[in-house]
Amino acid sequence: MNIKNARSSSVEGQVNNPLHGIKLEEMLEFMIAKFGWEYLGSEINIRCFNVDPSIKSSLKFLRRTPWARAEFEQIYLQSVEK
């Protein structure tokens, strides 16, 4: 498989992904603006949302912790669908 075929197959796999093209930082900023840190902390009980929250610390944690990112993305998708 050459590089061109690998890229085209990965793009085809993203067609049904509702998060394709949306950066994690954009999702986080949207959620903070819509709900605030307190809501995020109540939905996902993680320190970076509850104790001295910041975008930088939250992004770092979400990028390194697959279960937290999956929960956050699920809440984001539910809020966008409404």
C-alpha positions in Angstrom: 0.0 0.0 0.0 1.5 3.3 -1.0 1.0 6.6 0.9 -1.7 7.9 -1.4 -3.8 4.8 -0.8 -3.2 5.0 2.9 -4.4 8.6 3.1 -7.5 8.0 1.0 -8.5 5.0 3.1 -8.1 7.0 6.3 -10.1 9.9 5.0 -12.9 7.4 3.9 -12.9 6.0 7.5 -13.5 9.6 8.8 -16.6 10.3 6.7 -19.0 8.9 9.4 -17.0 10.4 12.3 -19.0 13.4 13.7 -15.9 14.7 15.4 -13.8 14.8 12.2 -12.2 18.2 11.7 -13.1 19.5 15.1 -10.1 20.2 17.4 -10.2 19.2 21.0 -9.5 22.8 22.0 -12.5 24.0 20.0 -14.7 21.4 21.7 -13.5 22.5 25.2 -14.0 26.2 24.5 -17.5 25.5 23.3 -18.4 23.5 26.3 -16.9 26.1 28.7 -18.9 28.9 27.0 -22.1 26.9 26.9 -22.0 25.1 30.3 -19.0 26.4 32.4 -16.4 24.6 34.4 -18.8 23.6 37.2 -21.0 21.6 34.9 -18.0 19.9 33.3 -16.7 19.0 36.7 -20.0 17.5 37.8 -20.3 15.5 34.6 -16.8 14.2 34.5 -15.2 14.2 38.0 -11.6 15.0 37.1 -9.3 17.4 38.9 -8.5 19.6 35.9 -12.2 20.6 35.7 -12.8 21.0 39.5 -9.6 22.5 41.0 -8.2 25.7 39.5 -9.5 24.8 36.0 -7.7 26.0 32.9 -7.9 25.2 29.2 -4.2 24.3 29.1 -4.3 21.7 32.0 -7.6 20.3 30.7 -6.3 19.8 27.2 -3.1 18.2 28.5 -5.1 15.7 30.7 -7.7 14.9 28.0 -5.0 14.2 25.4 -3.2 11.9 27.7 -6.2 10.1 29.2 -8.3 8.1 26.7 -11.2 7.3 29.1 -11.6 11.0 30.0 -11.4 12.1 26.4 -14.0 9.6 25.4 -16.4 10.7 28.1 -15.8 14.4 27.2 -16.4 13.8 23.5 -19.6 11.9 24.3 -20.9 14.8 26.3 -19.9 17.2 23.6 -21.7 15.2 20.9 -24.9 15.1 23.1 -24.8 18.9 23.6 -24.3 19.6 19.9 -27.2 17.3 18.9 -29.7 19.2 21.1 
